[in-house]
Amino acid sequence: MQRSRLGQLALASAAVLAATLATPAIAATDSDIPSFSEFQSQTFRDTDKQYIVNGDEPVSTTGDLKAFYDSMVEGSEKAIEEGLVVNTVGGADDKWSASQAMNLTYCVSTKFGSQYTNVVNAMAAGAGQWEAASSKVEFTHLSANDSKCTVRNNAVLFSVEPTSTTSYIARAFFPSSPDRSRNVLVNAPSLMNSGSWTPSNIMAHELGHALGFRHEHTRPEAGTCFEDNNWRPLTPYDSSSIMHYPQCNGTSSNLSMTATDRQGIVALYGA
């Protein structure tokens, strides 16, 4: 999750191609498209060595980054007109099982120091937005694990850990992400000083990814910030969605959850 800095970083690696790709298909000639080597060299790599694409989504390996690159370059001609959108893997929805969705456990690292309580509260409030929309998902903070809160802690499903990078405010993961990548990294000072974007809304956006939701602006209606075609629509397009970056032709100034977002989680997980 990034703010106005996105205008310069341009959605991290995805914007390296965005200048030459249209939604959803290629608008430029092949000679205009950067090679994978060029794309890789311009992709931000986080402290845990994962590549960050689409602003706040981690990609674990170079092979995965190549697959991401190919999915953008080989974008199909489909034009879907509906969706809060769920990520897909091999054509299947990227979501938690019904039982796991009710047991989304996490820890919040005490390494946040003086910002620890702020992050705990932001996580609880962000999770609460999705829980209020669907009784079929439940996030649980297992605070007893906070002093040893890393991806290696098998007592929780995912960890919430600090990062010092200024390339994003926070980043998350998808249900299909491997265990070693199941963390939410947060730049706490940026989280607490993001203007109209409240900490609760920012964390709700990131937890939307953790539930399987993609950025709404990857859809054709947004007209910009195309990511790839690995998604399925759930509701009508919503330019005000909590999953839609305002700087990608979104119409929300505060990244708040909408009625359509609430319909989307019900469509995926149940009422």
N, C-alpha and C positions, 0 to 999 in steps of 0.2 A: 504494500500500500504506500503510494507516494502522493505528495501534494503538487504545488506549482513547479517544483523541481522536475516534474515529469516533462515539462515543456522543453527542458534541456536534455534530460536523460532519455526522453521519448520512449517511455515504457520499456526501459532497459533494452534487452537484445531485440525484442520484437520490432522496434522502430527502425532497426537497421534495414529491415525488409519493407517496413511500412511505406517508405518513400517510393518504393517501386512496385508494391502490390496494391491492388484495389480489393474491395469486398464484393464477392468472395474469391474472385479469380485474379490471375495475373494481368496487370494492365501494361506492364513494360515488356520490352524485348528481353530475351535471355541474357544478352550482353549487359543489360542494365542492372541485373540482379547480382548482389555480392556473392562471391563464392563462399562455400561453407567455412573455409579457413579465415576469410575476411570477417564473416559473421561471428565466428568463434572468438576471434581476437578482440572484437568490440563488445562481447557479452560480459557483463559484470559477474565476477566470481566471488562468492561470499567467503567468510572466514572458515567455514566448514567445507570449502572446496566445491560446493554445489553452484551450478550456474543459476542465475535469477532471470527469468523471462516474464514477459507480460506484467512487469512492475513488481509483482510480489509472489511469484510462483517458482519454487525450486525445481531444478532438473539435476538429477544425481550424477550422471556420467556423461562423457563425451558422446557415447553412443546414443544416449537419450536425447542429447542436444541435437545430434544429427537427425534423429527422427522428428524432432520438433521443427527443425529447419525444413526438412522435406515436406512436412505436413503443410507448412505455409506456402512453400514454392509450388506445391502440387495441389493447391486449393481447388476444390471442385466448383462446378457451376451451380450448385444448389442454391436456392433462394428461399429460405424458410421465413415465414411471416409470423410465427408465434414463439414465445418463450422467455420466462426466466429459465435459464438453460443449465442443464446438468452435464457435467463432464462425462464422456464415454470412453471406454477402453475396449477395443476390439468390437465396437458396436453395442456393447452392454453398458447400462448405467453404472457410473462410478459412485456407489453408495454403500452405506453400512447395512449389515443384516438387521432385521427387526430387533433382535436381542441386543446386538452391539450398540445400536442407535440409542437404546435406553441405558447404556452404561459407558458413556463417553468420558472416561476418567482422565484427569490431568493434574499436574503439579505446577506450581509457580516458583521459580528459583529464588531462594533468599539472596542470591547474588545481585538482585536488583537493588539491594541496600535500602537507601532512604526512599526509593521509588516502589518498593515491594508492595506496600498497601495499596498504592494507586493502581498498580497493575492487577492485583487481586480483585479490586473493585471493578475495574474496567472489564476484566474477563467475566466476572459474575454477571455484570449488567449486559454485556454483549451476548453471552450465552442465554440469558433470560429472554432476550428478544425472540430468539428462535424457539425456545421452549414455550413461550406464551402463544406462539403461532401454531404449534403442533405438540400434542401430548405424547407423541411417539418418539420424541428425542429428549434426552436428558444428559446434560453435562454435570459432572461431579468433581469438585475440587478436593483431592485427597491431600490435605495440607501436611499430613505426617511425612510426606515424601518431599517436601519443599527444600529441605537442606541437602538432598541428594537428587535434585531435579535435572536429569539429563535424559537423552534418548535411550540410554543404557538401563534405565530404571524400568524393569518389567512390571512393576506394581501399578503403573499407570499406562493408559493408551498413548498419551502424548505429553510432551513437556512444553512449558512456556519459559523461555530463557532470554537473557539480555543479549543485545548486540550493540557494538559501538559504531557500526557503519552508519553513514548518513545517506546512503543510496536509497533507503526506503524507511518508512516508519515501522512497518511490521510486514512479515511474510508468513505464510502458512503451508499447507500441504493438502493433498487429496486423499480420500479413503484408500485408493490404490497405491499410495506411496509406501515404499518399504519401511520397516520399523525404524531403521537408522535415520530416516528423513522425517519422521513424525514429530516435528516440533514447530512451535510458533515462536519466531524470534522477534523481539520488540526493542526498538530504540525508545526507551522510556521517556527521556526528556522531550523528544519529538512528539511522542504520543500525547503528552500533557500540554503541548503548546502548538496545537494544530488549528487554531481559530475556530471556525464554525463546525469543523469536523470533531465531534466529541470523542473522547476515549472509548466510550461505550459503542458508538457507531463504527469506529475503526475496527475494534475487536470483533464486532458482529460481522463486519465484512470479511475479516480473516476466517472466522469460524464458519462463514458461509462456504468458503473453499473447503474447510475441513469436513463439511457435510456433503461436498461434491459439486457445489455450484460454481459455474464459470463466470467470468466477467460478462455482463450483459452487452457490453459494447463490441463483442466479437460478432454480433449479429449484423446482417446487412443494413438494417434500418439505421444503425448508428452512423454509418457513412465514413467511419475512421477507426483506427486502432484495431483493425482486424487481427485476430490471433491465429485461429485455425478452425477446421470444421469438425473437430472431435467433440460434438455436443448434441444434445437433443432438447427441443423446446418443451417447456412445461406450461407456460402461460403466455398471454399476449405480450409483445415487446413493451418494455417499461423504461423509458428514458430517465425516470427518477429512481430506478431501483437502487437498493443499497449495494448491489454488485456492479453498478455502472459508474465508472470514473466521470466526475463532472467535466474534466478536461478532455474527455473523449465524446463531446457533444451530449453529455448528460445534462439533465435539467434540475437536479437537486443541488442545492448549495451546502447542505449539511450532511449528506450521505445517510439520511434516515431511512428506516425500513418502511416499505409501502404495503398497501393492501395486496398488491400483485405479488410482492415477495412472500407474503404470508400464504397466499394461494399456492405459490410454487412449492413451498416446503410440504404443504398438505398433499399436493399432487404427487410428490416423491415419496414421502414417508407416512402419510396418513393424517387424519384430523386429530 
